[in-house]
Amino acid sequence: MSKSRFVLDKFAKLIEQGLLSYKDLSEEMVNILKSKRDEIVFKMKLTSKEEFEILNKRVISLEKKLNDIKKSKSLKKTKQAKKS
């Protein structure tokens, strides 16, 4: 309830200040929503897009190395001695 009240208070301030043109109002709404989004992301401690892409590339390379190791182990199977 307090979050919706925050947004409503911001809109009321905008109207009081006389920012009634559509362009100004839409820019202010976008700025308010961006700031709230940034607060939420900061609280959740999410990574940025660049960090995510770097981590994703690392995971892909590690998966490739793991698959290569599995393949090399399967090729190096020990030969069983023939029973006489």
N, CA, C and O of each residue as an XYZ file, in Angstrom:
336
protein
N       0.826     -1.179      0.000
C       0.000      0.000      0.000
C       0.873      1.246      0.000
O       0.546      2.238     -0.652
N       1.984      1.198      0.730
C       2.845      2.379      0.815
C       3.516      2.676     -0.522
O       3.777      3.837     -0.837
N       3.799      1.629     -1.319
C       4.434      1.841     -2.615
C       3.493      2.557     -3.569
O       3.911      3.467     -4.286
N       2.223      2.155     -3.587
C       1.263      2.831     -4.458
C       1.027      4.251     -3.975
O       0.808      5.154     -4.782
N       1.069      4.451     -2.696
C       0.900      5.795     -2.132
C       2.073      6.689     -2.548
O       1.891      7.878     -2.810
N       3.270      6.111     -2.607
C       4.454      6.860     -3.042
C       4.257      7.387     -4.461
O       4.519      8.557     -4.741
N       3.794      6.512     -5.348
C       3.588      6.907     -6.742
C       2.500      7.962     -6.831
O       2.642      8.942     -7.563
N       1.419      7.772     -6.095
C       0.341      8.764     -6.120
C       0.805     10.113     -5.590
O       0.413     11.153     -6.120
N       1.626     10.110     -4.558
C       2.167     11.365     -4.030
C       3.029     12.075     -5.063
O       2.980     13.298     -5.188
N       3.817     11.304     -5.802
C       4.648     11.901     -6.850
C       3.775     12.535     -7.931
O       4.072     13.634     -8.399
N       2.696     11.849     -8.333
C       1.795     12.403     -9.339
C       1.118     13.671     -8.826
O       0.941     14.634     -9.573
N       0.744     13.665     -7.559
C       0.106     14.851     -6.986
C       1.063     16.031     -6.985
O       0.652     17.157     -7.266
N       2.322     15.796     -6.675
C       3.314     16.867     -6.707
C       3.481     17.422     -8.109
O       3.621     18.631     -8.294
N       3.465     16.533     -9.099
C       3.597     16.977    -10.479
C       2.445     17.897    -10.874
O       2.655     18.933    -11.504
N       1.248     17.514    -10.505
C       0.079     18.326    -10.852
C       0.134     19.660    -10.129
O      -0.195     20.696    -10.707
N       0.549     19.641     -8.869
C       0.653     20.882     -8.107
C       1.673     21.834     -8.718
O       1.467     23.048     -8.718
N       2.751     21.303     -9.227
C       3.799     22.142     -9.784
C       3.450     22.663    -11.170
O       4.174     23.499    -11.711
N       2.369     22.192    -11.748
C       1.936     22.706    -13.033
C       2.546     22.019    -14.230
O       2.530     22.567    -15.332
N       3.082     20.836    -14.039
C       3.647     20.085    -15.165
C       2.527     19.280    -15.809
O       2.418     18.071    -15.602
N       1.702     19.958    -16.585
C       0.533     19.295    -17.142
C       0.701     18.911    -18.603
O      -0.140     18.195    -19.147
N       1.748     19.360    -19.241
C       1.913     18.952    -20.626
C       2.236     17.466    -20.669
O       2.887     16.934    -19.770
N       1.781     16.812    -21.708
C       1.916     15.364    -21.812
C       3.378     14.940    -21.830
O       3.751     13.956    -21.192
N       4.192     15.670    -22.551
C       5.596     15.294    -22.677
C       6.311     15.373    -21.331
O       7.023     14.444    -20.948
N       6.126     16.465    -20.622
C       6.764     16.612    -19.312
C       6.263     15.557    -18.335
O       7.036     14.977    -17.573
N       4.969     15.324    -18.372
C       4.386     14.343    -17.459
C       4.913     12.946    -17.762
O       5.245     12.195    -16.845
N       4.992     12.593    -19.043
C       5.478     11.255    -19.383
C       6.951     11.098    -19.022
O       7.357     10.026    -18.574
N       7.765     12.143    -19.205
C       9.178     12.068    -18.829
C       9.328     11.892    -17.326
O      10.164     11.114    -16.868
N       8.529     12.605    -16.568
C       8.597     12.470    -15.108
C       8.159     11.079    -14.662
O       8.748     10.505    -13.747
N       7.130     10.536    -15.304
C       6.685      9.183    -14.953
C       7.776      8.170    -15.241
O       8.020      7.269    -14.438
N       8.432      8.313    -16.379
C       9.511      7.390    -16.741
C      10.654      7.517    -15.738
O      11.215      6.505    -15.318
N      11.002      8.719    -15.354
C      12.080      8.928    -14.380
C      11.731      8.316    -13.029
O      12.585      7.702    -12.389
N      10.503      8.476    -12.597
C      10.073      7.912    -11.312
C      10.151      6.394    -11.356
O      10.658      5.764    -10.428
N       9.644      5.809    -12.442
C       9.655      4.348    -12.557
C      11.073      3.797    -12.668
O      11.367      2.733    -12.124
N      11.946      4.503    -13.361
C      13.338      4.059    -13.466
C      14.022      4.087    -12.106
O      14.778      3.180    -11.759
N      13.748      5.142    -11.339
C      14.386      5.227    -10.024
C      13.893      4.115     -9.107
O      14.674      3.548     -8.343
N      12.599      3.799     -9.177
C      12.069      2.708     -8.365
C      12.654      1.371     -8.815
O      12.959      0.513     -7.986
N      12.811      1.193    -10.143
C      13.406     -0.038    -10.660
C      14.841     -0.181    -10.167
O      15.262     -1.264     -9.762
N      15.587      0.919    -10.206
C      16.978      0.878     -9.745
C      17.057      0.540     -8.263
O      17.953     -0.191     -7.840
N      16.128      1.066     -7.473
C      16.104      0.747     -6.047
C      15.852     -0.743     -5.838
O      16.500     -1.374     -5.003
N      14.919     -1.297     -6.590
C      14.584     -2.714     -6.450
C      15.766     -3.581     -6.861
O      16.097     -4.548     -6.175
N      16.402     -3.240     -7.972
C      17.558     -4.010     -8.445
C      18.687     -3.932     -7.420
O      19.360     -4.930     -7.162
N      18.897     -2.765     -6.843
C      19.956     -2.624     -5.847
C      19.652     -3.466     -4.616
O      20.552     -4.092     -4.056
N      18.395     -3.487     -4.189
C      18.025     -4.284     -3.017
C      18.178     -5.777     -3.282
O      18.546     -6.534     -2.384
N      17.898     -6.203     -4.510
C      17.992     -7.623     -4.844
C      19.417     -8.044     -5.167
O      19.702     -9.235     -5.286
N      20.303     -7.083     -5.309
C      21.710     -7.326     -5.609
C      21.876     -8.141     -6.887
O      22.638     -9.107     -6.925
N      21.151     -7.739     -7.936
C      21.252     -8.393     -9.237
C      22.480     -7.905     -9.967
O      23.006     -6.831     -9.674
N      22.933     -8.695    -10.919
C      24.086     -8.293    -11.706
C      23.641     -7.425    -12.872
O      22.476     -7.443    -13.269
N      24.565     -6.680    -13.402
C      24.250     -5.875    -14.570
C      24.244     -6.753    -15.813
O      24.630     -7.921    -15.755
N      23.813     -6.201    -16.919
C      23.732     -6.971    -18.164
C      25.110     -7.412    -18.617
O      25.281     -8.539    -19.081
N      26.097     -6.532    -18.486
C      27.453     -6.878    -18.895
C      28.011     -8.011    -18.040
O      28.632     -8.942    -18.553
N      27.782     -7.923    -16.734
C      28.266     -8.977    -15.845
C      27.592    -10.308    -16.175
O      28.230    -11.360    -16.148
N      26.296    -10.250    -16.487
C      25.564    -11.469    -16.822
C      26.134    -12.113    -18.075
O      26.304    -13.331    -18.125
N      26.430    -11.309    -19.083
C      26.975    -11.856    -20.323
C      28.347    -12.480    -20.092
O      28.653    -13.533    -20.650
N      29.166    -11.840    -19.280
C      30.492    -12.381    -18.967
C      30.354    -13.714    -18.230
O      31.040    -14.684    -18.553
N      29.472    -13.752    -17.247
C      29.268    -14.990    -16.491
C      28.700    -16.090    -17.381
O      29.057    -17.259    -17.240
N      27.819    -15.710    -18.290
C      27.243    -16.689    -19.203
C      28.319    -17.288    -20.105
O      28.320    -18.496    -20.341
N      29.228    -16.465    -20.609
C      30.323    -16.965    -21.452
C      31.232    -17.894    -20.657
O      31.700    -18.902    -21.184
N      31.484    -17.566    -19.400
C      32.313    -18.431    -18.564
C      31.668    -19.798    -18.368
O      32.335    -20.830    -18.442
N      30.374    -19.790    -18.120
C      29.667    -21.053    -17.908
C      29.704    -21.899    -19.174
O      29.910    -23.110    -19.106
N      29.506    -21.268    -20.326
C      29.544    -22.001    -21.588
C      30.919    -22.614    -21.821
O      31.024    -23.769    -22.233
N      31.973    -21.844    -21.559
C      33.323    -22.384    -21.759
C      33.613    -23.523    -20.783
O      34.262    -24.500    -21.158
N      33.150    -23.416    -19.554
C      33.347    -24.495    -18.586
C      32.582    -25.751    -18.994
O      33.074    -26.865    -18.811
N      31.387    -25.577    -19.543
C      30.620    -26.727    -20.004
C      31.338    -27.420    -21.163
O      31.357    -28.649    -21.235
N      31.927    -26.641    -22.066
C      32.672    -27.231    -23.178
C      33.874    -28.014    -22.671
O      34.144    -29.119    -23.143
N      34.602    -27.440    -21.703
C      35.756    -28.134    -21.136
C      35.334    -29.429    -20.450
O      36.011    -30.451    -20.567
N      34.224    -29.383    -19.742
C      33.726    -30.567    -19.059
C      33.351    -31.653    -20.055
O      33.647    -32.829    -19.840
N      32.704    -31.263    -21.140
C      32.354    -32.247    -22.176
C      33.600    -32.833    -22.814
O      33.642    -34.031    -23.093
N      34.622    -32.009    -23.054
C      35.874    -32.502    -23.619
C      36.540    -33.502    -22.683
O      37.060    -34.522    -23.135
N      36.528    -33.223    -21.401
C      37.123    -34.134    -20.416
C      36.367    -35.455    -20.394
O      36.977    -36.522    -20.323
N      35.035    -35.387    -20.454
C      34.240    -36.619    -20.465
C      34.531    -37.446    -21.707
O      34.633    -38.670    -21.628
N      34.665    -36.785    -22.858
C      34.965    -37.499    -24.094
C      36.338    -38.150    -24.037
O      36.508    -39.288    -24.474
N      37.321    -37.428    -23.497
C      38.671    -37.984    -23.428
C      38.720    -39.163    -22.455
O      39.466    -40.115    -22.685
N      37.951    -39.119    -21.393
C      37.916    -40.240    -20.457
C      37.270    -41.461    -21.098
O      37.703    -42.592    -20.877
N      36.238    -41.225    -21.889
C      35.579    -42.371    -22.522
C      36.480    -42.996    -23.585
O      36.375    -44.196    -23.836
N      37.354    -42.225    -24.213
C      38.279    -42.758    -25.208
C      39.440    -43.501    -24.553
O      40.030    -44.387    -25.172
N      39.771    -43.160    -23.336
C      40.907    -43.767    -22.650
C      40.496    -44.953    -21.783
O      41.130    -45.219    -20.762
N      39.454    -45.661    -22.173
C      39.033    -46.808    -21.373
C      40.140    -47.855    -21.370
O      40.827    -48.059    -22.371
N      40.293    -48.500    -20.252
C      41.331    -49.520    -20.135
C      40.904    -50.775    -20.872
O      39.731    -51.149    -20.883
N      41.894    -51.419    -21.491
C      41.627    -52.658    -22.194
C      41.619    -53.800    -21.205
O      42.471    -53.886    -20.320
N      40.645    -54.675    -21.369
C      40.568    -55.813    -20.481
C      41.484    -56.917    -21.011
O      41.569    -57.163    -22.214
N      42.152    -57.559    -20.088
C      43.039    -58.663    -20.454
C      42.207    -59.900    -20.787
O      41.187    -60.176    -20.155
N      42.669    -60.630    -21.787
C      41.960    -61.849    -22.166
C      42.243    -62.932    -21.161
O      43.367    -63.114    -20.695
N      41.201    -63.635    -20.849
C      41.363    -64.761    -19.914
C      41.855    -65.975    -20.692
O      41.381    -66.263    -21.791
N      42.792    -66.661    -20.114
C      43.306    -67.832    -20.811
C      42.841    -69.105    -20.176
O      43.186    -70.190    -20.643
